[in-house]
């Protein structure tokens, strides 16, 4: 396939008529490149879900549009740099088979319901530009599959009979998010309405342990809940495992996890075998999953661009830009915890020295706060016993040692974040994991360092917010990845 240089694209809804403009975060099925001036593979002339792709200028600029179509006719492969273009997906009757066209439209209608919460058939027609009979047929199919349900009548504007309200059905499908941390395993089963239908937590020392035994324990933790879910009429669509390290989602492999002391572990295959091979198994970095949960459920709903900082076994980060997770060219972006603060600093589990997590990780906080090594192993804020609430209580009471430790942690974290913000320009920082309950004391030193060290801070102030998800963000994000994939393509 040919390669070409293209300017920035913005993906928009595939359902819109060519004269209608609507921007939205790109879905995996229809999203396009996000970076300006980047060499990318040219879009396929046919997309199984999205249809043929047409590139048009963002502005209603007739000369630019005409010049673009002349480029298409002449077969030139290089687009004029300097224009902003947007990607539109059009599906003429001959572009897709009737089966694939219906598959695309089914996902389109379900996304419309999911995005709007409750909607009438008439509102779906208006939002998607599909005709009434098509929408009625597709809604009927979604009702039969248990993906949506009718929730009474929905008032209409003006005269006319009220329409039936359509909303997601939370009583048919669930997805499971799982987490492997250094001293615990956990999971949550979540339905399409975001409700937790089952959950579990197991304290277990996993650092340096045999990966196969740990994955076997993880499988045992979820096996009986899976049986309960199925017995209750719920259909699990898959599991996503969050891991504290570098993950290759395509191969289903954990490449390296310094805090676990694991490397090259085929986690997806091991877990799939233990669960009988019937469920889809995905892998992802735990900070990335937590960032996605933040985007969908918490502070990230109000902004499409932010850095999520997680404090769990180590320090991780998930970068969300344009509403989508940014992985970087290698796929391993977000390793804030392994940025170097002091080249001659303490040794880190990754093999380097002076990494951020050696100064600002939970273990560093607990050591500075006077806790024993036994307490240092308790890394999950949702564990039955955890020292962070005690630290927060001591800070509230003015404990000088605790306050000094939090000031030092916040200052060092702020220095690392300032360097990141200078590079990527994120306008918001969200503190998650163990940082969340300590936000009242970490906020000021972090914000102070950002104000002092970010060049643009005077003109573009950076907000430092706390996550509203108290514990379990990685497992919620893991379940959400699968549920959103189901919404995008109900035939998957």
N, C-alpha and C positions, 0 to 999 in steps of 0.2 A: 504493500500500500504506500502511496506517495506521502511525503511529509511536507509541511509548509509552515511558513511563519504567519501567525494570525494574531491580531490584537485581542483585547479583552472581550469575553463573551458574557452575556447574562442569560441564564436559562429561564424560560418562562413556561407557563402552563401549556401543555400540548393540546389542550382542548379549545383554546381561544381562536376565534376567527382571525384571519390575517390583519384585519383593521382594528382589532381590539388589543390593547396593551395591558399586560399584567406581569409584574415581577414577583418572584417567590424564591425561596431557597431551593436549589436544584435537587430533585429526587435522583437516587442512584440510576434509575432507568432512563432519565432524560437530561441529566446534568451535563454541563460542558466544562471546558477549561476555565480557570478563574484568573490566570495571571497574564498580564500584558506582555507582549513582545516575546512570547515563549514559543519554542518549536514543539509542535505537538503533532500527533497522528491525525490526519484529516478525518472528520466524521464519516462513518460508513454511510453510503447512499441509502441503505435500508437498515432500520433498527427494529429488532423483534418487537419491542414494546413501544418505542418512541416514534417510529415512522421516519421518512426521509427528512433531512434537516436543511433548512433554508436560512441563510445568513442575510440579515437586512440591517441597514443603519438604524441606530436608536432614534435619532431625530427624523422627523418627517421631511427628509431632504431629498427631493426628487432627483436632482442631478447626481447626487452620490448613489442613489438607488439605481439610476439608469446606468451609471458607470460600472456598478457592481455586476449588473446583468450582462453587460458587454464583456466583462472579464470572464463570466461563466461561459458565454458563447465561444469566446476565443480560446478557452481552455487554459488560461493563465493560472498558475498555482500560488502566486504570492499576492496577498491582499494589501491594499494601501495602508501603510502605517500612519497613525495619527487620527483615524476615525475610530469612534466607539461603535462596536457592532453588538447586536444581540442575536442569540440563537433561538430560532423558532422551529418547532417541530410540526410539520404539516403531513397529513395522511390522506392523499387523494384516494379515490375508490380503488384504483389499480395498484396502490403501493403495498398493501398488506392483504393477506388472505382474510376471508371473512372471520375465520377462527381467531387469528391474531388481532384483527381489528376489534372484535368483541372483547378479547382479553385486555387490550389497552383501555377500552372504554369502561370495562368493569372496574379496573384499578382507579381510573379517573373519578368515577362516581364515588367509590369508597373513600378516596382521599378527600373529596369534597365534604363528605359526611364527617370524617375524622377532623378535618380542619375547622369546621363550623360548629361541631358539637351536636346540635339539633337543627334539622333542616327539612323543609317540605320538598315534595317532588317538583313543584313549580320552581322553587329556588335552585334545585339541582339543574333544571333545564336552563335557567338564566345564567348559572355559573359556568356551565360546561358547553353551552351552545349545541348540545345534543337535542334531538327532537323528543317530543313528549312520549311517543310510543317506545322509543329506544330506552329512555330513562325508566319508564314504567317496567319494561321487561328486565332491565338490569337490576333495578331495586328488588324486583320479585326474586331474581336469582340470588341476590345477596341475603334476602330474608330466608330463603330456603336453606342456604348454607350456614345460617346462624352467625353471620357477620354483622348484620344490622337488625334492628327491631323497630316496630312502630310504638311510639310513646304518646298516644293520644293525639289531640288535634293541635295544630299550630295556627294561630291567628294570621290572617292575610291583610294586606293593605287594601283599603277600599272595600267595595261590595264583592260578594262572592262567598261561596262555601269554604269554610276553613279546611286546609289540607291536613293530611295525616303527618305527624312529626316523625322523622326518621333519625335514629341515633345508633351509635355502635352498640352491639350486643356483647356484654361482658360475661355471658354464661356458656360460651362454647369453646373458645380458644384461650390457651395460656402459653406463655413462654417463660423459660427459666434462666435466670442470671446466677452464675456461680462465681465464687472468688476463692483463690488460693493465696493465702498470705503466709508470713513466716511462722505464725503460731496459731493459726486457725483456718478453718474451712467454713464457708457459709453459702447459702443459696436463698433465693426468693422466687416464687412462682407468681406471675403478674398477668392479669387479664387485659382485654382491650380497653377497659375503662380505667386502667391504672391501679386496680385494687390488688392487694397482696392476698393471694388465695392459699398460700402455704409458705413457710419459711423455716430455716434451720441454721443452727450455729454449733460448731464443734471445735473446742479448744484442742489443738494438736500441734506439737513441735514439728515443723516441716523443714526448718533450716538444716541443710546438709543431709536430710533423710533421702532414702531411695525414692526417686520420682514415681516409679511404678506403684509402690506401696501407697504413696500419697494420693495418686489418682484413683487407686482402688478404693481408698477410704472416701474420696469425694463421690465416687459412684455409689458406694453403699449409703452415703448420706442422703442422696436424692432418689434412690431406687424405691423405697417404700412410699415417699410422698408422691412419686409418679403414679404408683398404683392407686393411691387415694384419689388423686386428681381424676384419673380415668374412671374410677368407680363412681365418682360424683358427676360424671357426664361431661367432663372437660377434656379437651384434646390438646395435648402439648405439641407445639410446632417445632421445638428445638431448644438447645441450650447454648449459651455463650459463657465462656470461662474468662474471667479477668485475672491477669497474672502480673506480678510486679517485676517486669523486665522487658526485654526486646522480644517482640512477637512477630512472626510471619503469618498473617491471617490466611494467606493464599494456600500455604502448605500445611497449615494447622500445627505449627511447630513453635515451641518456645526456644528462641535462639540462645539467650543467656539471661539469667536472673541472679545478679550478684548477691542479693540478700538471702536468696534460697540456696545459693551455691549450686545451681543447676545450669546445664548447658545442653543444647541440642536434644530436646525432649519432644517426641511426637505426641503431645498432650491430646490432640483431637482424636487421633487413632486409638490411643489407650482408653480414653473415656468412652468412645463410641463402641469399642469392643465390650467394655464392661456393661454398657447399657443395652447390649444386644443388637447394635447396629441399626435400630429403627429410627433414631432421632438424628436430625442435623446437629452437628457440633461445630461451633465457631470459637475462635480465640481472639483476644484483644488485650492490649495493655490496660491495666486497671485504672490508671489516671485518665486515659482516653474515654473509657466507659463512664467514669464519673463526670467528665466534662460534658458528654452527651446527655447524661441525666440532668445536669445543670441547665443545659440548653433547652431541654424539653419541659422541665418541671419547675425550675426555680428561677434564680436571678437572671439566667441567660435568656429567658423568654422576653425580656425587655431590651436586649441588645444582641445583635448578631455577631459582635466581635468582642472577644474577651479571652483572658488567660485564666484557666482554672488551675489552682495550685492545691495539690493533695498532700496531706500529711498522714501517711500510714506507716508501713515498715520503713520506707525511706521518704524522699521528697520527689514527687513527680509533677508533671504539668500536662494539661491538654490545651492546645491552642485552637480556638474556634474563630473562624473568619468567614464572613458572609453567611453565617448560620451553619457552616459545615466544618467538620473536623479537618484540621490541616495536619498532614503527616510529614510534609517535606519530601524532597526528591528521593531520599533513601527509604522513606516510610517509617523512620525511627525518630521523628521529631518529638520534642516535649521533654527531653531528659534534663530538666532544670536541676534536679538533685545532683547531677554530675558535672555541672559547671564548676570551674575552679575558682575558689575565693582566695586561697593561699597556697601557692605551689609547695611550700614546705610545711603545710598543715598536717593534721592527723591522717592516718591511713584510712582509706575507704574500702569497702567490700568489693568495689569494682577493680581495685588494683592501683588506682591513682591516689593522690594525696590532696587534702584540702578541698574536697568537694563540698558543695552546699549542704548535703545531708549530714556530713560530719559535724557541721556547726548548727544546723537548723532542723534536723530530723528529730523525731520523737525520742530516740535514745539519747540524743544530746540534751534535750530538755529535761528528761528524767534524771540524767546524771547531774546536771547543774542544780536540779531541785532537791537532790539528796536522796533519791530513791535507790533501792537495792537492785542488783542485777536481775533478781527474780521479777521485780516489777517492770523492768525494762522490756521483758518479753511480751507484755500485754499491749499489743499494738492496735487492737480494734476498739474504736469508741463504743461499739455495740456489745462488747464482751460483758458478761455478768459482773465482773470486777475490773475496774479500770482506774488508774491514778489521775487521769486528766480532770474529772470533776472535782477531785480533791485539790488539785492545783488551782483550778478556777476559784474554788471556795477560799483557798488561802490568799489568792491575789485580791479577792473581794475584801478580805479582812486586813489587807495591807501588809502581808508577810514580805519583809524586805528582800529575803533571798529569792523568793519566787518572782517578785517584781523585777529584780535585776536579771534573772534568767530570761524572762519574757522580753525584756527590753533588748537583751543581746540577741536572742533568736530573731525578733522582729527586725532589728537593724541589719543583720546579715542576710535575711531573706529579702529585705528591701533592696539591698545592694545588687543581689542577683536579679531581681525583677527589673530594676532600673536598666540594667544592661540589656535585658531581653526587650524591654519596651523601646529603648533607643533603636533597636534593630527592626522590630516588627510594628511598632506604633499602636499597640493595643490600648484602647481607651478605658478598659475596665479590668480589674483583677478580682477574682472570686476566691475566697479562702474556703477550702473544704477539708474533709477528714478531721484530724485532731485539731487543726487550726481553727475550725468553726467555733467551738465553745470558748476558745481563747481569743476570739476576734477583738473584744473590747480592749485588751491589753496589747495585742499585736498591731492593731490598726495604725496607731500613731507613729511608732518607729518605722513601719513599712512605708506609710504615706510620706513621712519626713524624708527618707532616703530617696524616694521617687521624685519628690519636689526638688530635691537638691541635685540629683544626678541625671535626670531626664532633660535633655536640651529643650524639648518642646513643652515641658510641663506648665510653663507660665501661660502659654497660648492654648494648650489643650490639656487641661487638668485630667488626671487619672483617678478614677474612683476605686476604692478598695472596699469590697463588699463581702459579706459572709454568706455562705450557702444556706439555703433554707431546708436542705435535705440533711437531717440529723441521722447519720449512719446509713450504711447500705447503698451509697451512691453507685459504686461499681456494679452491684448486682441489679439495681434498677436500670442502669444504663444497658447492661447486657441483655436483659429481657426486652428493653425498648428497641434495641437493634433488630431483633427478630420480629417483633410486633409491627414495626414500621415497614419491614420488608414484606410482611403479609399484606399490609394495607396497600402498598405500592403495586403488588402483583398477587391477587388472591389465588391465582392458578399455580403459584410456585410449588 
